[in-house]
Amino acid sequence: MSTQLQNYIAGQWVAGSGKQAELLDASTGELVATTSSGGLDFGAMLTYARTVGGPPLRKMTFPERGRMLKALALYLMERKDKYYQISYKTGATKADSWVDIEGGIGNLFANASLRRTLGNMPFYVDGEAIKTSKQGTFIGHHIMVPKEGVAVHINAFNFPIWGMLEKVAVNWMAGVPAVVKPATVTSYLTEAMVKDIVASGIVPEGAIQLIVGSANGLLDHVMSQDVVTFTGSASTGRMLKRHDRIIDESVPFNMEADSLNAIVLGPDAVPGTEEYELFIKEVGKEMTLKCGQRCTGARRILVPANVLEDVQIAIGKRLGSTVIGDPRTEGVRMGALAGAAQRDEVKRALAELLKGSQVVYGDPDSVIVTGADAAKGAFMSPILLLNPDPWKNQVSHNVEAFGPVSTLMPYSTLDDAVALTNLGKGSLVATIATHNDAYAQQFVWGAASHHGRMLVLNRDMAKENTGHGSPLATLVHGGPGRAGGGEEMGGKRGVLHYLQRTAIQGSPTTITALTQQYQQGARYRISEKHPFRLHFEELNIGDTLLSEKHLVTLQNIEDFAALSGDRFYAHMDANSLEGTPFTGRVAHGYFILSRAAGLFVDPPKGPVLLNYGIEECRFLKPVYPGSTIQVKFTCREKLDQEKRPKTEDSPKGSDVARGIVKWLVDVVDETGETVALATILTMVKKLNQE
């Protein structure tokens, strides 16, 4: 029995009015659900996101947002089995669904981990301070604050879960709410997950809203603080990008369009090599996974002309072993396209491609299926085309069939392969299979300007590589030209798309107050207690210890050289200093830093649990015997940490509530000039152990 899908708008689940679109099981043709967005007030929807969803997200710190994403990921992972059952109706096999469901949830986990790198505030402090005056009393910096709008995500095609989660994970981490418009044809799977997200109560109300029907008119209501992202065909993306409201309000528009991605067999990857076998396997996977309905799918297959026939036969054998049918049937490895309309669109594009190519495997009009009726489902055979002259027949570089269709073409030299690859006018990804790093270098350096991501496939990484078609949350996803010119995900880079970068100017003391990061030259407070005697909550930015002084001696240099083994001539041989910056034997930089630690460390056991590392260290002025050094040791930044939960691998979890403190170590000589500067990190226990 079919159901009418509901839109989630302004805190309510609402069925759209008017004509209902019928959504069919891609394998059986049976009615799954009906849907409509008729009668929805899109303007009110966006206003609700801005006024209800935005404020609580913006108030949260990055650690709090990260913990929210992690909690949601765990919640959804517990419910993944039901998503798989629904996903089969979209024509996806279990392997296809794994990419969509667990790959999507994985984006939440990956972005949650960014909480450790983005600071402890609701905003991001970007880069280092910039000295803008001679005496250093006037400096500049940059902060990036959450936009006060809404992220509007329009997914014009497949991956009903991954397509949503890979985007909302990023905008939520930035502190921005979202309105999600998935592809209507498979929106029943998106609806199932959004219902669980809402029911969980983990994200604030208004942080997510859902449109399961047409979104015509949605962009009429976007404003300058909003961000619009689009995934789908280049033609649809260009139409949306030209919308008057996008232009008039200067709304950021991130477009990730389907592109003519290429996979190249390197000149060294001849039959019998591991790279050749990896290449054939990758091509077969790319043509059949998700029935070829992936924006990153390998549409163009470039191989050296002398192995063209071998490759054609090998790919044909690989495709011939693929069992096609209802994904719920045991043994099926390739399911159906998302719907009959999608299959018809693929065939229209295929007809264009056949003007410059010929079919060498598969039948566009016939397919043998298992566990289903080919006439009722949206099934299609994998189609391998051959374009014998890709310079003359350039339709292969201009037309994409968004399904299990790829074109095999020869190249003469690797430079030829680079040029042919770049004829795609911009793509999301290109791969080369080679074990020759010189070939890899030649290809990547030659083609990187035309691709958003490049994969070098070889035996060294074969067991762990994620494949040509798999964007990763920690790497940029997008591409130039035909691929849309956008950029999303990419770890911290993706989050920054939803933040406004603003330059701030003032005194070091004022910039310290604004960034909550101590700036060199700012006023500081001498601690009554040694800072190592203070718990995490008791420490304040600017708390400072002025250490005792130490007279550097020649014996210090001799002793450190003996202990460390560092007998560099500048430290040990006064007769070798001609033509150097030094006027005499100079103290080791690492001695200065080590002695500085001896000056600022408080030895007895206290709240400091351990030294966590050094982020930066610079030696700015030579220190000679007879100089005196002193340390100004200042609390620079505080980063909260949560207790690790108990797991099978860590049955005790983390018993101690703690945070990370960054300290500015400013070592000065008797003239007051800085001779060494470093930032060290310590793990500091909290008073509150709840």
SULGI-V708195 format. One record per helix or strand of 2 or more residues. SS is the DSSP state (h for helix, s for strand). FROM is the first residue (numbers start at 1). LEN is the number of residues. If there is no record, write none. Layout:
BEGIN
ss: (SS	SS)
from: (FROM	FROM)
len: (LEN	LEN)
END
This chain:
BEGIN
ss: (s	s	s	s	s	h	h	h	h	s	s	s	h	s	h	s	h	s	h	h	s	s	h	s	h	s	h	s	s	h	s	h	s	h	s	s	h	s	h	s	h	s	h	h	s	h	h	h	h	s	s	s	s)
from: (3	7	12	21	31	42	62	80	94	124	139	150	162	177	184	208	218	227	234	244	252	261	274	298	305	324	340	358	383	394	405	414	427	437	451	476	481	486	492	499	508	525	531	536	543	554	569	574	589	608	628	658	674)
len: (2	3	3	4	5	18	16	11	23	8	8	6	13	5	17	4	4	6	8	5	6	5	19	7	16	2	14	4	5	4	7	9	7	14	7	4	3	4	5	8	8	2	3	3	9	11	4	3	12	12	13	11	12)
END
